[in-house]
């Protein structure tokens, strides 16, 4: 792996962790260092940082809050 690429990964702890969890990326990046953008996109999906994943998580949290409010209202009656 190129030293500059390795240093970039060391600076981004999320990416180095992703590469350690998916060792095939060592081989991919060693052979083709231009795949760094693809690595970042894959890491976003892995960590749930894409917009659809965030919306889904927020929706689930909103449903939970709504259910808690309904349960609190039912206990009052």
Secondary structure, 3 states (H helix, E strand, C coil): CCHHHHHHHHHCHHHHHHHHHCCHHHHHHHHCHHHHHHHHHHHHHHHCCCHHHHHHHHHHHHHHHHHHHHHHHHHHC
